[in-house]
Amino acid sequence: MKLLRLFPIQSSSSLSILEEVYEQGVSVSRYFFSMVALICLHGASLEYMRDNSLLLYLDLISVFFCILALCARLIFHSVFWRRTLVICVLATIMLIEVETQFHDNEFRFSEPEMWVLDPVILLLIGFFLPARPSLFVGFILMTTAYYLGRVAMISPEEFQKRGLWVILADMVAINGFSILLNRWWFFYRFDSIRKSRLLHERVGQERESVFRDIHDHIGANILDLKRFAEKLQNSSEWNANSAKDLESLVGKISLGIRTSVSLWEDSKLLSEDLWMALRVILLKRYELFQRKIGFEKDGDSIFALAEADREDFLGIIVELSSNDLKYGSEESIWGMDTSDESKIRIYLKTGSKYDPRKEVEGSGKKTILQRAKNIGGSWSESYEKGIYLGELTLPLNRGGWVGKIE
């Protein structure tokens, strides 16, 4: 999910997730300080007309600190020092605002027109404070303690009146909401940045994987095509054999591209639904050789294979299906059993001329056993009365449980 345009996009390599959250807070704070500076300038003009010099000076001091915070980017290049300056200025302005409530000519500090500004300003600060939620709680405790301390100094008898306790109860309610909102918003931004970075990394990995697969399948053929073109440039001969050689090279490159795309699609399917991916992969291979194939499944759970295990899993399926297409006969049955809560069982049952008890163990079987070991699984095979049965067992902790079919 995209964040608001108020938040500048930072390089994922230059900032940690926390630093980026803090930098967003520092950026948004500029709008807050600009607004407060204008309000304080307007308030200073009013205090000048009311001849209240103390409030006039307090407003001007607030304007000075707002301008100082607005210049944070010019003063400091480090995220840490910029956010430290912003936090200190926010704390100072908050204390100044509380102090002004005890020197007004028209209203007492206990009237709603005065004290309600404290929790409202804290609510705004909670939206962008460049710090962890625990520090925002400290802001609220500091403001409340300062307010109560000033009340005790100016009018201690207020503590015996019901009105002050009503004010405190209202403050606690509003501040409690502010704390919850600040906590939710902080972790929402943190999680959004984390997911954005993970998505960016996965896109990069997918891109590298596609490029690598294309290079593996057509890199050598492209080099051969380049050398062939150079040979033709230095030769005046062009005959039927040259045309066939060129057609063969282009065909190999075309096949390599289709193979790379197919492998990428297969890997993508494995990340979404193992059973669906298995059927798609096998249908493509068996239809190419015009062999009959059937599928059966026990259990109603959907599983996605871990990214690190997809290459080995695909290798097992390709090797096993290639052996079946070579030795098998009649209809091949592929199945998956997910009824066991601790493992997934994938199996091939087919009529075959291949008897593993009589054949010498070849590199294909060794490859299957090694790949099964790599993904934490096990492989077994048997042959009885002309029926070959091969089983791949995977522990559930190797795959990701996605959900149940409704």
N, C-alpha and C positions, 0 to 999 in steps of 0.2 A: 504494500500500500504506500502511495506516495505521500510525503509530508508536505505541509504548506509551503508556499513559495517564500514565506518569511524566513525559512531555514536555508542557508546556503549549503550547497553540496560540497562536502570535503573529500579529499582523496583518502581512500581507505587505507593506503599504505603509510600515510603521514600521521594519521590520528587514530588513537584507540577509540573504541565505541564510546566509552565514558567521556573522553575528551571531545568527541564530536557532539555529544549531548550537551556538554558544558558550553561549547562554542556556539551552538544554536541558542542557548540561553543568553549568552553575551550579546549575540546579534539582535535578538528580540528586545533586550533591555534598552537598546537605543531608542525604540519607539516610546517606551515607558519614561525614560529620562527626558526625552524631548517634550512629552506631554506635561510632566511634572514641572519642568523649567518654565513653560509658558504659563501654567496655572500659578506658580509662585511669583512670576513677574507681574501677573495681573493682581495677585494678592498683595504684593509689595506696594503697588500703586494705590490700592484701596487703604492699606495701613498708613501710607503717607498722608492720605486725605483725612483719615481718622486720628492722625497724630499719635499713633501707637508705634513708637520707635523700636521697641523690643521685638514686636512681631515683624516689623519692617526688616530689621537686621536678620532675624531668623529665616525669613523668606529669601533674602539675598544670599545667605549662606547656603540654603538649599539649591538655589540656582547655580552657585559656584560649584558645588559638588556634582550637580547634574552635568554641567559642562565638562568637569574633570572625567566623569565616567564616559561621556561621549567621545572623549579623546583617548580612550583606553587603547584602541588599535594603533594610534600614533605613538603612544608612550611605550607600550610593551608589544613585543612580537610573540612572546610565549603565551599559550592558552592559559597556563597556570596563573601567571601574574595578571593577565587581563581579567580573569574571573575573580581573582582575589580582590582586585580593585573594585570591581562591580559589587561584590558581596559587602565590602567595607562601606562603600557609598550607600548601598541600600540600607544597611544597619544604621548609619548616621542619619539619613533622611527620615527613617522610621522613628528614631528617637526625637528628632527635631519636631516631627509632626505631633507626637504625643505632648511635647513640651508646649507647643503653641496653644493647645487646648486649655492650658491653665492660665493663660494671659489674655484671653479675649475680652473685649469691652462689653459685649452684649450677651454672651451665653456662658453658662457655667459648664465646667467639665463633665458634670453628671447628666447633662441634657443630651437627648439622642442626636441632635444636630452636630454634636462634637465627637462623642466617643465612637459613633458608628463608622467614622472614617477609618479608624484603626483596623478593624477586621476586613473592611472592603479593600484597603490598600494591600493588606497581607494576602488577600485572595488573589489580587492581581500579581503580586510578587511570586506567589506559588506557581503561577503559570510558566514562568521563565527562569526562576532562580537557578543559576549555574552551579548547583551543588546537589548532593544526595538528599533524599527526603528527611533524613534525620536532622540535617542542618536547618531545614525549614521549621521543624518543630522547635529547634533552639531559637529561631527568630521569634516565634510566637511566644515562647516562655519569656524571652528577654523583654519584649514589648509589654506583656502583661505585668511582669515584675516591675518594670519602670513606671507603668501607669499606677500601680498600687503604691509604689514608693512615693510618688509625687502626691497622691491623695493623702498618705499618712503624714507627709510634711506640711501640706497646706491646710487640710481639714480632717484631722484624725477622727473627729466625731462622726464622720460619714460612715464609718464601719459599723456604727450602731443603728444605722438606718436601713430600712428594707430596700430603698432605691438602689444603693450601690450593689447589693447582692443580686438584684434583678439584672443590672447592667452586666455583672460578671457572668451570670447564667447565659445571657444572650451572647456575650462574647465567646464563651466556651462552645456554644452550639455552632456559631458561624465559623469559628476557628477550627472546630472539629471537622466540619465539612471541607474547609480549605486544606487540611492535612490529608484527608482521603483523596481529594481531587489532585493535589500535588503528587502524591504517591502514585496514583493511577497514571497520570500524564507522564511522569518521569519514566516509568517502566514501559509505557506504551511507546514512547520515543526510542527508548533503549532497544526494545524488541523489534521495532520497525527498522532501525539501522542495522541490527544484527541480521535480520532476514534479508534485507537489501544486499548486504555484503556477501551473505551465503549464496544468494541468487547470482550475484555478479561473479563469484568464484566458480560456481557450477557452470555458468555460461562459458567462462574462459576454459574450463576443463573440457567441456563438450566440444568447443571449437578446436582445442589442441588435439583431442581424440580423433575428430573427423579429419583434420589435416594429417595426423599420423597414419591413420588407416589408408587415406588416399595415397600418401607417399609410399606406404608398404606395398600397395597393390598396383600402382601405375607409375611409381617413380622410375623404376628401371626401364619400363617400356617407353616412357617419354624421353629418357636419355637415348635409347636406341633409335627412336624416331628422329631426334635431333641429329644424331650421327648419320642416319640414313639420308636426311635432307642435305647435310654437308657433303656427303659422298656424291649425291646427284648434282650438286652445284659444281663439283670439280670433274664431273664426267658428262660427256655428251650422249651417253647411251641411255635410252629409255625403252624398255621392252616389256613383254608380258610378265616376265619374272619380277621385274621391278614393281609393276602394278600389284602383283600378288603379295609381294613383301610389304608394300605400303598398306594394302588392305588388311593384312594379318596384324601389323602393328596397331593400326587404328582399332581393329576388333578387340585386341587385347586390352587397349586403354579403355575402350567402352565397357568391356566386361569388368575391368577393375573398378571403374566408377560405380557400376551397378552393384557390384559386390560390397563396396565400401558403404554405399547408401543403405543397402539391405542389412548389413551388420549393425549400422547405427540405429536403424529402425528396430531391429531385434533387441538391441540393448535397451532402447527406450521403453519397449513393451515390457521387458523384464522388470523395470523399475515401477511398473504400474500393476501388472497382473501376470503372475508366473504361468498360470494355466493357459490364459489367452495367448501369451507369447509363445508357449510351447506348441500350441496348435497351429499358429500362423507359420512358425519356422518349419515345422514338419510338413504341413500341407504344401508349401512352396517346393520343398525338396522332393516329396513323393510324386507330386503332379508332374514334375519335370521328367521323371523316369516312368510315368504312367503306372505306378504301383498303387494298389488299394491300401487305404489306411483307415483305421477306426480309433475312436477315443472313448474312454470311460473314466469316470471320476467318482470317488467316494468322499463325502464331507462337503460342506457348503461354505468353507472359509476361503477368502481371497488373500493371496500372499504376494509380496513384492520382494525381489531378490536384492540383497545388499550390493552396492555398486562395485565393491572390491571383488565380489564373487562372480560377476556376470561373465567375464571373459572365460574363466575356467568352466563355468556351467555350459556356456555355448560350445566350448571345445568338446565337452563330453557328449552333448546331444549330436553335434555334427559327426563326431567319430563313430558313435553308436549307430546313427541312421545310415552312415556310409557303409558300415559293415552289414547292416540289414539289407540295404539295396544291392549289395554284392552277393550275399549268401542266402538271403531270405526268399521265401516264396509265399504265394497266396496273400491273404490280408494280414497286415501288421497291426497289432492293437497296442496303443500307447495309453497309459493311464496314470492317474495321480490320486493318492490316498491321503486325505488330510483329516481323517477321523481321529487319529492319535494326537493328543494334546502336546506331545513332546517332540514329534518329528513329522516330516513330510516324506512320503515314499513315491518315487517316480519309477515306472517300470515299462519294459517292452516285452510283449509276448507275441511270438511269431513262429511260423513254420520255417525251418532252416536246415541247410545242409552243413552248417557249421557246428561241430561238436567240440566245445572247449576242453574236454577231457582227452581228446585225441590230438588236437592241434598243439603245435609248439607255441608257447606264449610269445607273441610278437610285440612290436613297439606300440601298436595301437592300444592293446590292453594295459600296458605299462603306463601309457599316457593317461588313460582313463582313471587308473588307480591313483596316480599322482595328482591329477586335477581334483578328484574326489577328496583326497587328503587335504589339498590346499583350501577347500571350502568347508572343511570340518565334517565332511560326510564319509560315507562308506559305499563300496561297490561290491556287488556279488552277482554271479551268473550261474545258471544251471541248464542242463539239456536232458530232456527225457522224452522218449517216443517221438522224436522228430520235432519237438516243440522247444524252442529256445526262450529262456526267461532271464532278462537282465534287470537288476534293481539298483537304483541310486537312492540312498537314504540321507536326508539332510536334517540336522537338528533345527528346531524352530528358532533358536537364538541367532541363526545365520540369516534368516529372512525377516522382513518386517510385516507384522500382521496389520492388514489394512481394514478389514471388516468382513461381515458375513453377507452373503447374498440373500436379499429379502425374497 
